[in-house]
Amino acid sequence: MKFHSLIIGAVFAGASLGAFAQAPASSPIVIKFSHVVAADTPKGKGAEKFKELAEAATKGKVKIEVYANSVLYKDKEEMEALQLGAVQMLAPSLAKFGPLGVKEFEVFDLPYIFPDRAALEKVENGPVGAMLFKKLEGKGIRGLAYWDNGFKVMSANKPIHLPDDFKGLKMRIQSSKVLEAQMRALNSLPQVLAFSEVYQALQTGVVDGTENPPSNLYTQKMNEVQKYVAVSNHGYLGYAVIVNKKFWDELPADIRTALEGAMKEATKYTNDIAETENKDALAKVKATGKTQVYDLTAAETAAWKKVLLPVQEEMKSRIGKDTVEAVQKETGVLK
């Protein structure tokens, strides 16, 4: 998507912002909700649930248009589109805010920073999560909710049981300096690619492997071009549901209140199904018989942690020492 196309979209979106009072009562307010993953992932289902709830709560005064699988914008384009007003709502991965200048969000990319789901929820629903959303407002963005996708597995076309097994492998990552450091700690070669390009890159050997929650791996059919999956749970992938702040602030108060209620309910739904969806996806990958799925042993996990935990210290200078340590304290990593 060219920059001028975004500008044109922004002009039309901007024109609609101040049109609420003049619009006929029968004309709904349109909210374009764009995301880059499949409709049958936790995020995809969450977006559809929000559409259902929001349209019901506003009695048809709002129409939610959901665009999955990068139909509107690819990874690098969507944030700019939101800021310009060409799209009103996104649910990008938390790593996407680093390039925007809010590097504190990259704390979510740190390996082994969240020992379990309860620790994660404590961070997202507590002071740290609120502080991070506050930092987005200067960028013209309002944070509405954190959506879970789950803990990540590693995949490759060779067994990857120990850090030495990663040596020389080209591993796809989303754009994140933290994930680059993680892959380098494993002596692999990090390759930044848009999510929509990963399957073909794996198929053609442009990259050798990648990391993802099982639901993303399965719904994008990456398992078809990956022979081995290590259930490592080494990192977390989550999303922030965000809106264009100007658009949101100009909504009628009653509409905004109804949408906030719908988002709260959709968030509970999405986060409740994430763990089940990932378990189901992993079972489906195993059932194909084409991909060997295995859990790391305690000794293998210890070996991974030995090389990956230092990344938390290394990234303090980038993310912010206070932010990293605040999360470490909340999760019990730092006593």
C-alpha angles and dihedrals in degrees: 000000000000121000093242090056090056090050091053090050090048092053091055092043091047091050090056094052095074095036100083094099094047098042117103114257089246093058111092124216106251120220115188109209110193128185138162105228134078122284091240096059122096090261093046092050090045091055091052091047090052089051091052095046096042095050091048094046092051093043092235096313089117127047117199115205110196119202113189133184097033092295091147105023139005123227098278095043104048099073093051089048091054094049090050092048096243087125126022105206137032138169103206124173112267092249090067092077094065094073087047089062099258096109093166089083089066088077086086090063095058112117116250093359091129115052093189145347094272091059091049093052091049090059098043095046096041139067094294093056091047092048092053093051090050090058091060095062093078087059093056092258132122118204114219107172147345114242122199126226099166146236120326135246127203121233133190143147092257131048112277108194100137135029090254088063090067095059110130096357116139103229122192117227135169115250105290131129088209092056090046089055090047093054093044090052085059089050091244128128113251115219119191112217135161112257092242090059099051101090094054092044090054092044094052097040095247083131129019101211148344146198128247143138108271093252091061092044093052101039091050090047092235089143087069089067099034122075099193135040122188113202093218103149085203096145145013134242119200139152140225118221104220138176137198101270096216091051092048095047092051094054115109108267095242092051092048091050091050092049092049089054091049091049092051091053093044090050092055090048093049096046092045093055098042097085093045092047091053093048090050092048092051091050090051091050090052091047093060089066089213098097126053109224119193140167120235115249120238090258092050092049090051090053091051092049092050092062099032105044092068087064088074090061093040093055097050090092090056103037097033127266093238093052095047093047092045089057092043090054093048092050097042094244088118112045 
